[in-house]
């Protein structure tokens, strides 16, 4: 057993010394960098790179904090320069106010000193340096001082590592001596413990004596004096702690309570001694203090005593961090403190009272971490990181404790205390005003994990059996199980709102707390609404949201009165956003289905009007945040088809559900445009155009679906939808002509492209009556083919005719030519299908055609080509003439490739006869109107190249010579 204890002590001691040695080496490295940087500032050595601030807590100090160099003496001066006064002694976190020496230029930046393990020692050494330690000649011609020689391996072995080996040897010698005395039977257990403890005290006293009497350190026979005292003190503390535990655990000389007090006393004594002896003793004392509760077992564990002791240990550790700025000690204290909380939760079956003590312990740790560290610590990145980590871990501990406590009211009070501490810390140190966000996360997690069943609203059926309600919820009755949850919700939401508003006047960045005060209550209210009502409508919840909006409105009005200070304008805008959010939440809680969307959309012009009156830029962001909510609600809501729309065409819910949001979005865009025409105005215009388009499309769906939106999509509706999209495109084009807007310029083109795509893909391919054999109507001309093919073709030609519709080319694609070609092709398709309807009746699906029908196609195509040719000749349009030739060419191909085989008898004769006469007539027309004969001039000896529309006649007769002048 003794051998096992000895090995365990050696392993633990070796690990501890290794960790301490690492941190000591880091501290010495930091100290060297600080000194090199200070010397570089004075021009004594080449400039060194700046030290990273995350090595330790850093504070910007003027150059007077180090030993200032002697003023530069003139070349003729015989007397040495006077020494500067030594700076006043300052704590590591304080910023000395000593003036800069005259030898340092005013523009020179002050050196940055990092206060790590040896910061105070460096300051003391600099202050105690004699005045004549500076070089005698600081002129520009002075020789560069030699670099400091790094200690050799021999020096390291003998002066530093030998000291630590000696301390370990002393400990082992004491262990071996005691073991020998035990084997010989010389010592009783009480004597052994007493001697070991006395030896430990003697080593501590010797270490302190050596530290206070530098001359006596020569007794160390060549050892480095700066390492001897902490080595002896560490050995003494370890011996004292080990002997106290031996008296309790091995020899049973002490009761559990007395042993606990004795071990704790040794640990706290080591932490106090660390102020004199350095970080080695602090590490030993901290580990000993946190290990003590695990070493001393008791049959009646006391949570109050345990956590009070742990708070005392963490308090001592953070106080030591504040005095010496040992960053590793802060991390260690946080880790051990939070770890003990989770360890206790995992190994103890605690009752409600004990869990309340745990929650109080978490808040105590938070207070120590936030208020024992000096304010200067939070001016550094590493200090703020410690705040983040500490509060996050403690919030997690409090959340787990609150869940384990089954959300008792103690958990709610602990969460409120937690939030209050973070707000108090933000008021004390504005640099950590982000910490209340973690408190909000804790409150949200506590409420979200609360087990609350859905509560029916007043008058809502409680149970239903075979379609019959078994009971109804009484009016104004809140179940007892929900009352604690609602109380916690109101207390937490009110705390975040009021605390954030109260601190607006005491922090330099009030908008950050304003964001928390506006968003916190809304987030908690949404969580509560989801837990209790499961997003079902409830007028009481809506009234509570309106009350919240009224309170935030009061906060906004109070901040607006302080707008003379620019820092309050942003905060006022954020609270105004909170008002809009609370109103939207009230609408969501009190309304359902389509009215919900209409009410949320109505907030857009309301926000725009308020923004116009009070000129708060933040309100524009609030309106922008509502845009995707309204859009998702109307454009991506699969339940719209299930709403009770009504049976009346046009005058149904769709007019309100989509028309009202479209008007609201457009009105908000115009109001925001008064202030500034930016991306928000364009976004609202896009939203309004989307709603208007969807309104038209769904109204047509409702009309053709006999009051529903789920009917089959047929050719008649598809043709009407195509015409509607085209008409909307022309309407937006007209609006853009009268009120030019970038969004309108894109919208009409997008609507026109959508109409064209729908015409080609849906009408021309998917739902073409040739494919589906759907009846098109029995009337000639006035049937579905007119709407499905001729009308889109005419609209395409109208687009082609309007000069402002499209450029000639876009990315090399001939846009206007494509529009004209599409219109002419669609006209040919309409004529062809109308001809088939004449012969086949309403159902024109693919099938065998008669000879008369097949002949009629040739005649109709020739007539269409002739009409196009006549139009092209009349207007002088070459593209129309080319289109006519294309139609005639198609007819020629049909006649020669198909009619020759398909037609028989007189119809074949008439087909070729008609085609022949038509081609001859076309040739005559071209010769008469397009390419008329042109006589060559008297001086033209060669034939000139003709223009495209006016070619020269190749066989023109020579013109008569001009008469001579005077004849």
Steps between C-alpha positions, in 0.01 A plus 500: 500500500781742591680423173185574302455833679862587440475426126175695472655800674802488272287479185273784612794711605679439172195594297442811706861610476496443125195722459649764725830489312318557172321805630815630663685470168218685324510772765876544464462519122238770537721688744790496256277629222374784719851607593620477139210711385566763769866516403409527132274796579803676649720420203733275700436192285334445161122518506327175583154396374208588725396240750163336439245618753343159532812372679362651821278783616654812347475868584645794313747677728711808438872469470551629854386163631839359409831645615532801272834557330716790600449815294738536210800709606672751275833402352682757712331413827740379764254398768290185463131556436268492800303185561123515445275450799386146558132442417251449775415145586183385317292187490521302176157618387546868576600753239772728648460870439871589502597743223696385200874579519623782289722270298203316352325686215136586551397306192673184613252229602516378854630149547250228579583300809339165559450414863566132527674295758800730526339836422525641846855376534594674176347826620680476831831425335457797268411730787795387714758535224771754588514821310843435362392168351417676174780539244715803555472611141156490336599703194443388146863392470490273804597140439219249480479300826581134474215251497421322821661160507253217543579260785676187392378150565749472785358809665145370457593167656679649798316823570134423424423136453733405781298714737178317418675165518631599841151585620371163383798330663416668830145370480622148419758516777231583747284216369787251516600616851149457624476161332826388661387617841175312454678181402718527808202565725641828623199719422134470581247623241439820695871574521548428131223739401621767738857477374396509137276799557775676694745433217258649253455813712875526538546492123237771454663718767841444343370594159355824629818579695709449188265725301523777760879471562686500166843472667403174662434353159874451456454195720339340197855444366465629148133431448291771332351693793177592316393134478600377843219657710203377289659155472533467877154648559342258252665207670387623839138545392492154343641344819248681722206398281618140470554459874158641587340255258713214642377583848142464371510241227783268613523521874144618584635754747262774388123509459358581158397851595830589660693349210293699249568824687871421530539412129307811401716711728815368333355566154388853582830566668676397181282739295588783736867404492490514119481879523856486630643185347350495149280282275645163608347536844175627345472186286569269796254686720222508238528130419512414870195715573287340229616148581424534871121426476577182308758382755279543805197270497199537728182306556289816511601716203395860524441681172496838668840445665653354183395781268581769755851356524534485120387861476765597754767318300394663173483838670854464627617388156336792318634743758846360434441535124405862554818563697745315278323460162578130466275405211538126548375535857174657376441215254582240765265652757214519247554144383520352849206706627262403218633143494417455868143611431449246222678229702266560791196487271614172349581322827233631737129441511413851612174638628349836415677683781841366399437588137411852609837515676669390176326777308607751764855365467494556123396861555770541764763374259367743239529790745858404587603467136344832400583720798827373646692537177611863459336713234829529317491126437195540276682753286691208349386228268599222740305665781183520292551140393513397865171684551340321205616156609420550866147628441429234235607214726315641797187557293517138388543389860203713607287365214574138589436577864170669418389202292600261777304715743194439282471872432423590861464868577852495641625434146309805374640720775851366431459583131385851585798542734728371226362756253523777759867425564582515129318833467685634806830389348408673172432821693829466690713408197338607168744285304312187611150622420460185289466275804123551554449318170614182676252568777224527238611166357475351851149640548387379157642153566329482839160593356541280192576194717201562728247221473171679428210339316284685249239711676166547317378855453174616666207340322720249318394131518700309760429152367326353197347153475360391163481860385319624812673726755504359853561838659607856440768712660349735758550871450802668663630181658874425502592149613709488813776309322551790261504780753867459607606491137309817414632673811856409406438621144375840617777547757781409262361699208444804718850475644670502161285788373529726804866429575601564140310829498628612842864455396458705181629809682803331656667314214689648203332268248132498601387342173648164601292479817204647309520203263485265796215692660293497180574145388512327840132540599388413146706180495373393841140585403523286185639210704218533751234525230636190332509306828156597628287560191702312235456801266119489523327839511425652838375853567656512848845432359439760230403754768821424691702558183323834448587595858862412429487719188367788708786469751758492221331802343551688826866404498530621141336831580731558798810427292376725220499789745870436552582502129724799551760240590563294185562179691133484601358527147600146411362364827169679441477344156559153644225544759275623220575176320399324820165681484449375145601149603260500795216619276579226252504250785162627621359458152639146479354411839155650439436426133528194283513395139466780247430780747834433664684568178296811425568642845873432481513661155318804638795555733718590202343838419456564872874456558574712196277780629664491844844498339399804296393687813786418736780438248636184661715300254455182702132487401601428141668181620183407688294537184759295310469226763123488451524461122613132501240422769214636289641346182540155655154519651333572163729354236621181668203409721361158393187553710369790291310251283313381812380845608128581468539725198135555413314420178466848348738580217738785575313603820646221711773468760775505239424866433572581865767241563719601205366833384528670839862388557586616147355845571673510841837412351465759224390769747793418729737528203370844414530618864852369537590656165429844646793450736738312274472297183704191582487122491210487747275696266583262216439199725156626598415571135598146407282369782203707380539381141529138614181525702317667213611228259408220738163668562417494128620141458308371803185691408503324163561169677205573730282594201576191289504273806145594607612650832803278571870512423549128453312439173674347197696739284339503154559673167239772550653610830853474363409724206341754733803493732728569204291798394488626859877488537542680170245763600678552834825543312349769280346672804831508684664628181248784492568579867871501434448749215315738731710433814839359404625257763778240472276231649220576254747486212594147605150391600328552165778310324475215754121484464530502121756220512271302733210546258713384207631198689148406604375535142772282351542232768149471644275598207719393212624170647348373824133603456481535121159371383679301231659299784223495762200494257327743736194669340577851379148617422259464207487865389727603214774738603337589834633200690788401724747496213457875467600555863767234505688576178384805305483738798853416630630544146341843469642600839849391388461718191384788718815464709699502179329818384557697822844665477559503877427134561829340415835579339594355165743256658581375848828308536497444126144363494263687264221578746273709281538266204412206728186680621385568146578146389312355798193707417499389135560134588220507755269646232588214265438246779161658571399485134609137475313391814194705409497329159514163671216604734293590190533149365521295826271688735577597863735203556808550284734233635752325279338274241440430127414812298277504188627607159299819524654587839847423375444716192356778716827522695684584178246761407496658846879510517522656155238758596686578822826535311333724244350718771840534665655587167238766434560643848873498448465676164262751650722586795832447324603254773758254384458265807128458422578424137756241611240348733259481205761321292559257788127417509492457123809280517327286763201472268720401205662229707161371609365494146794321346577267790151423626220610270651313206454174690207573730259680265325343205286618213397857456636604843855407395455702178360798688781481755776522245308744284441732787861475613625577150282806457597616848872472433464683169299772667760535774774533239305768318434690823868492593597622152239770509541631855819364651754473220370723215715539184752786525674655196873551511641852465684623191838481673442150650702251300466219750207362696486632858415290797139547596378594850314230697158647435579671163712264278592611150328322207759283326350540150390862505507681166751783466355841560486760226778757504425828667437789269778744453474822685295751323324253270 
